[in-house]
Amino acid sequence: MNLRTFTLGLGLLLVGIGAGLWTSRWLPHGASDPKTPNAAAAPASATASAAAPASRRVLYWANPMNAAIHSDHPMKDNMGMDYVPVYAPAAAPQRRVLYWVSPMNPAIHSDRPMKDNMGMDYVPVYAPAEAGANDSGLRIDPRLTQNLGVRLTTAQMRPMGQAIQTVGTVAVDQNRVTTVTPRFSGWVVHLKVRAVGDPVARGQVLAEIYSPELYSAQQEYSIARQQAGAADGHADSQGLLAAAKQRLLLLGLPEAALKQLEASGQPMRNVPILAPESGVVTALNIRQGSYVSSQNSLFEIANLDRVWVNVALYDYQMPWVRLGDGVQLQLPAYPGRNWDGRLNFLYPTLDPQTRTITARLSFANPGGILRPGMYANATVQAQAQTALALPSSAVLRTQDGDYAMLAQAGGHFLPVQVALGPEANGWVVIARGLKAGDQVVESAQFLLYSESQFQSVKARMLGGHAGTSGAGGMPATGTMPGMPPASDPQAGAAGPTTPPTVAPPATPAAAPPPAAGSMAGMNMAPGRSAP
């Protein structure tokens, strides 16, 4: 062996020793001993093994400080804290899927799994699981019940009568209206009453009319009387006299004018028109000098000694109202004064404009202080009836019917269809569907009803924890369907308790080395990554 060969071998040995020392500096502690486990990975693996049974599958690991950061392998963050494993849910009995609904619009159904135009998975709706009576309906977590402001009320027997406050209008009593119409034709010579509203008395002359027809009939009557007197009671003459007199009466000649004709024997040129009743003129259809005939109504006279008051009632108030119910009337024009009366007529039709039914009252009107057209406040003392009732706010009215959310034991709520009766003072009669003592939801019932009808609402209505499942099998998570849940630090110990109803999040692809800058390896100190 020459000196050159010895020098070369010594140099190679020194280079090998230096390379070994440099390599050992960058290897993790304990890596040289194959029997020693990785110190960084051992605690996480041991914790994961102790926290979950061997049958539980880890979906991914989540950053304990930011659950949105996931990893596909155990690791530590830059503070030295272990990532928390998120486990697949435990196996559950298979449930039959009825259909799939759009996560954004539960009214859109599908008979197979699919995605919407935003790439979100349709949510399955399961057939209800067989359970006992106490587990029927929708189950809501007590915390959510409090957050929604759910308030209960009791169906109870109560008197449903009421004092109905309404408005009315004073009107003319149509039974006391008289029309003046002549039985002959002629011209108005003197018009005695010239304006609407003028008061008239029974027998008062309203107008004087010249009628050639009536004047001729008077002449015939005078001639018949002369012939009857000359014939000394001849039967034919007496018959003509009786016929002539009857004709004058049928033409409307007043009794006073007939007596004057018999006394004087001279026909009356201007025949008076007399008022048949006392009252006020409510219609005037003639003027001085106008021509009239038997087809014209000259005057309309209303007697206001008694008037009507028409009050308005809504259709839902009609079950409480009966003929003969007492009514108290107050007029703003006469404060402090009351009129007492009774309902004497209910109109059989409903006003299409006001959607009300008219009830009629009759009041004496001495002095005429109740004037037609006046407004009045009326209080109808409706008859009371005892019936099962709920607050009106506890009834949910839908296009499919009326519902109440029945509260059951264990936080269960069941939508029950009810038949409604009359409504009064904020309460409504329950004719069918409930019994006395039933607890129903008075507030937030729309949310509960929607949840019971569209189970996919649960995925957006509940929030925070994935450990509660709805009645229809919907996941009680705070994320949108089809997106991975954000696990909290406690999820690794207990894990979700119910099966997910949407596809589990896809397992993240294998993470590149930390130097590659992946989400799983960001903010990690050298030497902290798991193998």
Secondary structure, 3 states (H helix, E strand, C coil): CCHHHHHHHHHHHHHHHHHHHHHHHHCCCCCCCCCCCCCCHHHHHHHHHHHCCCCCCEEEEECCCCCCCEECCCCECCCCCECEEEECCCCCCCCCEEEEECCCCCCCEECCCCECCCCCECEEEECCCCCCHHHCCEECCHHHHHHHCCEEEECEEEECCCEEEEEEEEEECHHHEEEECCCCCEEEEEECCCCCCCEECCCCEEEEEECHHHHHHHHHHHHHHHHHHHCCCCHHHHHHHHHHHHHHHHCCCCHHHHHHHHHHCCCCCEEEEECCCCEEEEEECCCCCCEECCCCCCEEEECCCEEEEEEEEEHHHHHHCCCCCEEEEECCCCCCCEEEEEEEEEEEEEECCCCEEEEEEEEECHHHCCCCCCEEEEEEECCCCEEEEEEHHHCEEECCEEEEEEEEHHHEEEEEEEEEEEEECCEEEEEECCCCCCEEEEECHHHHHHHHHCHHHHHHHCCCCCCCECCCCCECCCCCCCCCCCCCCCHHHHCCCCCCCCCCCCCCCCCCCHHHCCCCCCCCCCCCCCC
